[in-house]
Amino acid sequence: MVRNYQRKTTRPPADRNLHVTFTRREQIDVEKVAEVLIRVALREAGTGTTVGQAGEQLRALLGSER
């Protein structure tokens, strides 16, 4: 079930660069990787880039009623 999020405060959107640090591991945390990819795609939605297009599609899928 998708919930509609409504911001209660009026704060400016986060406009900062994304920094990634590489740490070699034997196994990856798949849930954390998926969460980061979803956040980046949703943040870039509407920018016209490839990531932005993916974010728009993801936003449409999350917003559609089933």
N, C-alpha and C positions, 0 to 999 in steps of 0.2 A: 504494500500500500504506500503510495507516494503522498507525503504531506507537503502542503504549500508553506513555504517559509516566508515569514514577514518580519523584517528587521524592525526592532522596537526603538532603536536609537538612530540618529542621523550622523553617521560618521562617514568620512570620505573612503572611497574604495582603496584597497591596497594596491599601490602602484610602485612595486619594488621588483628588483631582479631576482630571479630564482637561482639559488646557489646549491650545487650538488657536490657532495663529498664522497669519493669512492673508498669503500672499505672492503677488502677481499674477505670473503667468507666461504665456508664449505657449502652451506645451504642458504637460500634467500628466504626472506619473509614475504611470501607471495601476497598476503593480505595488505601489507604495508606498501608494496610496490603498486598494487592495484589502486589503493587509496590515493597515492601521490599522482598517478596517471589520470585518475578521474578529476582530482582537484585542478590539475594543470589544464586539462581539456576544458573544464567548465569555466575556468578563469579566462581562457583565451577565446571563448565562444564569441562569435561576431566580429573577430578581427580580420577575417578574410584569409588567414593563413591556413595551412593544412591542419594544424592543431586546432585552430578556431573552427574549421568546418567539422572536425570530429566532435568538438565541444557542442556545436549546434545540434548535431545529430543525437548526441548523448542527452542533451537537455530535452529534445523532442521525445525521446524514448522514455525518459523519466517523468515527463509531464503528461504523457498520453494515458487516458483512462482505459482500463481493460475490463 
